[in-house]
Amino acid sequence: MKKQTSKKKPDLPAQIAKALRDAIMSGELAVDDRLPSESDMAEQFDVSRPTVREALKRLAAQSLIRTERGAFGGAFVRRLSYPEAQEQHATTSTLLLTINEVDFATACEARFALEKACTQLAVERRSADDLATMRAEIFRQAQPGLSDEAFCASDVALHRALVDAAGNQVLSYQLAGAVEAMQPLMNMITYSQRSREQIVDLHTMLTDVVEEREAEAANRVLDELQSYTLKLGREFMDFRAKVKRR
């Protein structure tokens, strides 16, 4: 007998979630609009209420809707803030890099290319607060008792301050994946190999030229950071390969 292949069941909650998401993206459903009731949507999509409920959970997980209780409650289209979007973007980027085992050199290349893309705006628009944030992180990084994890977190905070200094929310969102996801990945690989003093020196140089509004000089410092990071990555990979051969 010929073996029958089972057909994959359609993911109905995903289909409903997509239809509602498309309606939000197109403007058919605007911010603060109330979605139809679960029973109305169950009838509209010809599914059960639990299926509709699962679709709504998926939209809520994406911060696209909010739910309210009471007589005037229900599901409403939610205004997604830039910080929330950046957090989601960073989480997705981290999963993407981890699950797909993105090559270290590729991640490094992308991370610095994206950061250098906003340098011109950063040096033009940086505020005293931006510079103060960067210098505060440099001071923190120079503390002898700072843990590796805290040093990595400070590294991310400094580069985020540079990105945010560009004063462009769209750029900050796009770069969130690079700085928040790629930087910790690179830190985990290289933190045991690197010289904190050298990193602090480079960060100080970077902050100085940003304060002096010298975009080309800032990109040269980022080039140095990229070269140093790649060098540490290669040394780490070589060391790990030697350990595996033993």
N, C-alpha and C positions, 0 to 999 in steps of 0.2 A: 504493500500500500504506500501511496505517496504521502509523505509527511506534510501535514498542514501547518502553515506558519500562522501564528496568531497575530492578528492585527492589533497595533498599539491603540489603546483607548485614547480618545481625544481628551486633552486637559481642559475641561470646561471652565474651571475657575480662571485659568490663564487667559482663555479666549474672552471671557467676560471682563476681566481686569484690563485686557488690551483695548477692548471696545470703549470702556469708560476712560481709560488713559488717553486714547485718541480724541475723545470728546473734550477732555480737559485741554489737551495740547492745541486743538483747533479753535478753542474759545467757545465752543458750543456750551460747555459748562464752565462758568467763570468762578473766580475766587469767591468763596462764601455761598455759592449756590448750593441748595440742598438737593441731594440725589433722590431719585424715587425710592419708595419704601422697598424693603426686601421682598415683600409679597408681589409688588408691582414689577420689580425686576425679574423675579422668578417667572412670572407670567410672560414678560417681554422676551426673555431669553429661552423660555420653555425648559426650565431646569428647576431643581428643588431649592428651597430656601437655604439649606446648609451649603449648597454649591455657591449661591450668591454670597453667603457670609464669608466663605473662604476667599472669594474674589476680593471682597472688601478688605479682608485682613492683609492681602498682598498689597493693595493700594495704600493702606495705612502704614505698612512696613516701608514703603517708598516715600512716606511723608506727603502723599498726594491728597489724602483726605483725613478728616478728623471726625470723631463721633461724639455726640452729645446726648445726654439722657434727658428725660422729662417729656412733658406734653409737646414741647416745640423742638424736641431732639431729633436725632437721626444722623445721617452721614453727610458731611459738607465738604466741598472742595477747599483744600487748605493752601494757604500761601506758603510756598517753600522759600526759606531764607537762604542767602548765600552761604553762611556758615554751615547750615545743615547740608546743603548741596555739596560743599567742599568735604565735609566729613564722610558722606556717602561715596563721593568720588575717590577719596583716599582709601576707604575700605575696599572698594571694588578693585582699585589698582593694586593694593597689597595682595588680595586674593589672586588676581591675574598673574602677578609676578611669581607668587609662591607656587600656585598649582601648575602653571605652565613652565616653571623652572627657567625663567628668562635668563639669558647669559649675562654675567656680571658686567662685562664690557658694554653690552647693549644698553643695559639699564643706566650705567654711568654716563654713556654718551647722550642718551635721551634726557636725563636729569639736568645735566649742565647746559645742553643746547636750549632747553626750555627756559632755564633760569637766565641765561644770557640774552634771551629774546626780550626780556623786560628790563634789562639793565639801563637802557637809555632813558626810559620813563622814570625809573627809580631814582636816578641821579638828578633828574630835573625836578621831581616832585617830592623827594624825601623831606620829611618834617623833622623837627627837633625830637619829637617823640619816637619816630622811627630810629633815629640815630641813638637815642638813649636806650632803646630796647636792645639794639645790637651791641652797644658797649656794656650793658648790664650782663648780657650773655657771655661776652668775652671775659668779664671779671669773674663770672661764675665758673667758666671753664678753666680758669687759672688757679682755682682753689685746689690745694694738694689732696684734700680728703674726699673729693668728688668721686662718686662711683662711676663705673663704666656706663651704666644705664642712664644716670643723670647727665653725664657728659654727652651721650648720644642725643638725649632729649634737648639739651641746650643747643647742640649743633643744629638740630631741626628748627628750633625756635629762632635762631639767628638768621637762617636762610629764609624762613617764612617772613621775617621782618623785612628783609630785602625785597622779597616778592611783593609784599603788601605796600611797600613804599612806592611802588609804581602807581598806586591810586586807581587801579582799574579792576573792578570786581570780576569781570569776565576772565582777565588774565590770572587773577588770584585763584579763581575756581579751576581753571585749566592746569595751573601749576601745582595745585594742592596734591594731585596724584603723584607728581614728580618729587616734591619735597617731602610730603608726609608719608608716602609709601616707599619711594625708591631710596631716599636718604637713610631711613632706618635699616633697610635691607643692606645697603652698603656699609653702614656703621657696624652691623652685626658681623660682617665678614672681616672688616678691617680694624676694629677697635683694639684688638689685642696686639696688632702689629705697629700701630701708628705712634708717632711722637706727638704728645699733646702740645708740647711747646711749639712745634712747627705749625700745628693747626691753629693755635692761638695767634701766632705771628701772622699767618695768612689772613685770618679773620680780622685782625687789627688793621692790616694793610687794606683789606677790602672796605672796611668801615671808613677808614681815612679818605680813600679816593671817592667813595660815595658822598662823604661830607664835602669834599672839594669839587663835586659835580664833574668828575672825570670818567666818562663812560668807557672809553677805550682802556684806561688803566684798570677799571673794575673788571672788564672782561679778561684782561691779561691775568689778573689775580685768580679769576675763576678758572682760567686755563691751567694755572699752576696747581690749583686744588684738584682739578680733574686728572692731571698727569700724576700727581702724588697719590690720589685715590686708586687709579689704575695700577700703579706700581705696587701698592700695598695689596691690591686684589690678586695680582699675579703671584706675589710672594706667598700669599695665603694659599692659593690654589696649588702651587708647587709644593708647599709644606704638607698640605693634606694628601697630595698624591704620593709623597714619600712615605707618609705614615701608613697609607693603605698597602703599599708594596712590602712593608715589613712583615 
